[in-house]
């Protein structure tokens, strides 16, 4: 009998999920940065299907049973930490029905794709129609999570991104920051005022020069172009996986864009 067989079963399952997430991240980047407009609906459907598949695997009864049984196995500290995170991910996913997972993915894809043409056309009413559906589904998710956890909808969503954090704890944290941070910022500005230059370079900035500057800036920050790339998109974002980071930025003649957010996924967790 294999040692810690339940934990090993979970490791295999979550490795599969990680690889599906990897595929979804790169397919999402391609949709935002490379895909022709005509492929949007099909790609959105494919990503939604992938999300449903991941949800099915994560919420399967065999995963719940293995998580329960693994608690009785002799795990080291790292394995115990992994088990806690696996349990958290399973519990979070189990709160949502498959239909909502699919609907959220489809609505998000439709909204983002339409926004690309609505933004330059100043079609904010059209954008609002799509955004309402995204917000409606997010509220449905928040309500389901809040009911299950016995907390506010905001705290239920906050727990996804900052486990065990609550709005009450944040109120204390921000109240403390508010008591001293503004005055510190003001004193710092006064102390350095003679050396501050508020004038910014004036455009237009040639697109080709911006691209070259972007590559040089990434190189200065030790961005590994052997494990990532910089491309153009309608909106700046950073995605991919730690082994394959994808930065995108809009290039506009009137201003330059920031590119430092690549550090977030680049320094993210990797498979052990």
C-alpha positions as a printed Julia matrix, in Angstrom:
272×3 Matrix{Float64}:
   0.0    0.0     0.0
   1.42   3.35   -1.01
   2.53   5.63    1.81
   0.1    8.52    2.4
  -2.01   7.33   -0.5
  -4.73   9.93    0.02
  -2.25  12.79   -0.01
  -0.59  11.36   -3.12
  -3.99  11.1    -4.8
  -4.65  14.75   -3.96
  -1.23  15.77   -5.24
  -1.99  14.15   -8.58
  -5.41  15.83   -8.77
  -4.14  19.29   -7.92
  -1.23  18.92  -10.31
  -3.78  18.32  -13.06
  -5.71  21.4   -11.93
  -2.51  23.45  -11.95
  -1.78  22.41  -15.52
  -5.31  23.27  -16.59
  -4.89  26.68  -14.93
  -1.62  27.12  -16.81
  -3.38  26.4   -20.08
  -6.24  28.75  -19.2
  -3.84  31.57  -18.3
  -2.02  31.36  -21.63
  -5.27  31.0   -23.61
  -6.61  34.05  -21.79
  -3.49  36.06  -22.6
  -3.79  35.05  -26.25
  -7.44  36.16  -26.27
  -6.48  39.59  -24.94
  -3.29  40.16  -26.92
  -3.18  38.03  -30.07
  -6.56  36.58  -31.03
  -8.46  38.15  -33.95
 -11.84  39.64  -32.98
 -13.78  36.94  -34.78
 -12.5   34.27  -32.41
 -13.88  35.87  -29.26
 -17.1   33.88  -28.85
 -15.47  30.51  -29.48
 -12.55  31.29  -27.18
 -14.86  32.52  -24.46
 -16.85  29.29  -24.69
 -13.67  27.21  -24.6
 -12.37  28.99  -21.5
 -15.75  28.63  -19.81
 -15.72  24.91  -20.56
 -12.23  24.64  -19.11
 -13.39  26.45  -15.99
 -16.32  24.06  -15.62
 -14.0   21.07  -15.99
 -11.71  22.41  -13.27
 -14.72  23.02  -11.03
 -15.98  19.47  -11.58
 -12.61  17.98  -10.68
 -12.13  20.19   -7.63
 -15.59  19.55   -6.19
 -15.73  15.82   -6.91
 -16.74  13.65   -3.95
 -13.5   11.69   -4.24
 -11.55  14.88   -3.5
 -13.63  15.58   -0.4
 -13.09  12.01    0.83
  -9.34  12.12    0.17
  -9.06  15.43    2.01
 -10.8   13.91    5.01
  -8.69  10.74    4.99
  -5.41  12.6     4.48
  -5.88  14.26    7.87
  -5.01  10.89    9.44
  -1.81  10.42    7.42
   1.74  11.13    8.56
   2.53  14.34    6.66
   5.5   16.65    7.05
   5.11  20.41    7.54
   5.1   21.22    3.83
   2.57  18.5     3.07
   0.33  19.68    5.9
   0.45  23.22    4.5
  -0.41  21.87    1.06
  -3.32  19.92    2.52
  -4.69  23.04    4.2
  -4.56  24.94    0.91
  -6.14  22.07   -1.0
  -8.92  21.96    1.58
  -9.46  25.7     1.29
  -9.67  25.59   -2.51
 -12.09  22.67   -2.42
 -14.31  24.4     0.14
 -14.36  27.65   -1.84
 -15.28  25.89   -5.08
 -17.96  23.73   -3.47
 -19.97  26.84   -2.57
 -20.74  27.6    -6.23
 -22.92  25.71   -8.71
 -21.38  24.69  -12.0
 -23.87  26.86  -13.9
 -22.68  30.02  -12.15
 -19.03  29.21  -12.84
 -19.82  28.91  -16.55
 -22.04  32.0   -16.66
 -19.43  34.19  -14.96
 -16.71  33.13  -17.37
 -18.87  33.74  -20.44
 -20.09  37.13  -19.2
 -16.57  38.27  -18.41
 -15.3   37.31  -21.86
 -18.19  39.07  -23.62
 -17.77  42.22  -21.55
 -14.01  42.49  -22.12
 -14.24  41.84  -25.85
 -16.99  44.41  -26.39
 -15.13  46.96  -24.25
 -12.25  47.03  -26.75
 -14.44  48.75  -29.35
 -16.76  50.52  -26.89
 -13.95  52.36  -25.13
 -12.52  54.23  -28.15
 -16.1   54.92  -29.31
 -17.06  56.31  -25.87
 -19.97  53.85  -25.85
 -20.33  53.74  -22.09
 -24.01  52.79  -22.25
 -23.16  49.7   -24.27
 -20.38  48.85  -21.85
 -22.73  49.32  -18.89
 -25.14  46.73  -20.31
 -22.42  44.08  -20.36
 -20.99  45.17  -17.03
 -24.4   44.86  -15.35
 -24.43  41.15  -16.17
 -20.94  40.71  -14.73
 -21.92  42.56  -11.55
 -25.19  40.63  -11.25
 -23.38  37.3   -11.39
 -20.73  38.5    -8.95
 -23.47  39.47   -6.52
 -25.01  36.03   -6.89
 -21.65  34.5    -6.04
 -21.23  36.82   -3.06
 -24.69  35.95   -1.75
 -24.04  32.22   -1.96
 -20.69  32.51   -0.24
 -22.03  34.86    2.45
 -24.93  32.57    3.28
 -22.63  29.57    3.64
 -20.04  31.41    5.71
 -22.44  33.49    7.8
 -20.79  36.79    6.95
 -21.32  39.84    4.74
 -21.08  39.49    0.94
 -17.96  41.68    0.94
 -16.22  39.54    3.56
 -17.19  36.4     1.66
 -15.46  37.65   -1.49
 -12.54  39.12    0.47
 -11.81  35.68    1.89
 -11.08  34.37   -1.61
  -8.14  36.71   -2.13
  -7.07  37.34    1.49
  -7.96  34.24    3.53
  -9.29  34.95    7.03
  -9.28  38.71    6.47
 -12.47  40.62    7.33
 -13.71  44.15    6.8
 -13.63  44.66   10.59
  -9.91  43.88   10.68
  -9.33  46.11    7.67
 -11.16  48.97    9.4
  -8.68  48.75   12.28
  -5.72  48.54    9.91
  -6.75  51.49    7.76
  -7.74  53.58   10.78
  -4.21  53.19   12.08
  -2.69  54.1     8.71
  -4.98  57.12    8.43
  -3.79  58.37   11.82
  -0.17  58.84   10.72
   0.41  58.13    7.02
  -1.06  61.36    5.51
   1.02  63.57    7.81
   4.13  61.54    7.06
   3.55  61.88    3.32
   3.03  65.63    3.71
   6.19  66.1     5.8
   8.17  64.05    3.3
   6.9   66.18    0.44
   7.78  69.41    2.27
  11.28  68.17    3.08
  11.99  67.26   -0.54
  10.02  70.04   -2.22
  13.07  71.95   -3.56
  14.26  68.84   -5.4
  10.88  67.78   -6.78
  10.28  68.38  -10.46
   6.6   68.13  -11.24
   6.88  68.62  -14.99
   6.43  65.45  -17.02
   7.68  64.78  -20.55
   5.22  66.0   -23.14
   4.04  63.8   -26.01
   3.41  62.68  -28.57
   5.58  59.62  -28.05
   6.26  57.48  -31.16
   4.89  53.96  -30.76
   8.12  52.3   -31.91
  10.11  54.26  -29.34
   7.68  53.26  -26.59
   8.06  49.6   -27.45
  11.83  49.83  -27.39
  11.72  51.7   -24.08
   9.43  49.03  -22.65
  11.86  46.26  -23.53
  14.77  48.22  -22.07
  12.89  48.94  -18.85
  12.0   45.29  -18.45
  15.64  44.36  -19.03
  16.73  46.87  -16.36
  14.35  45.16  -13.93
  15.93  41.8   -14.77
  12.82  40.51  -16.54
  13.67  37.11  -18.02
  12.62  37.21  -21.67
  13.45  33.5   -21.84
  10.51  32.93  -19.48
   8.12  35.66  -20.54
   7.25  38.29  -23.13
   5.9   41.82  -23.57
   3.04  42.45  -26.02
   0.4   45.05  -26.87
  -3.23  44.81  -25.75
  -6.22  47.09  -25.27
  -5.6   47.23  -21.51
  -2.42  46.67  -19.48
  -2.28  43.47  -17.49
   0.13  40.77  -16.44
  -0.69  37.09  -16.51
   0.62  33.7   -17.43
   2.44  31.57  -14.88
   5.72  32.02  -12.98
   7.57  30.02  -15.64
   5.98  31.95  -18.52
   5.03  35.52  -17.58
   3.0   37.54  -20.08
   3.02  41.36  -19.84
   0.71  43.4   -22.03
   0.38  47.15  -22.37
  -1.53  49.59  -24.58
   0.73  51.92  -26.53
  -0.68  55.4   -27.05
   1.1   58.31  -28.64
  -0.02  60.72  -25.91
   1.38  58.81  -22.9
   3.59  55.95  -21.79
   2.38  52.96  -19.75
   3.72  51.19  -16.67
   5.06  47.66  -16.82
   6.24  46.76  -13.32
   3.32  44.46  -12.49
   5.12  41.49  -14.08
   6.76  40.92  -10.71
   3.49  39.59   -9.27
   3.16  36.34  -11.26
   6.93  36.01  -11.76
   7.43  35.64   -8.0
   4.36  33.46   -7.5
   4.32  29.89   -6.15
   5.74  27.09   -8.26
   5.21  23.33   -8.13
   7.31  21.64   -5.46
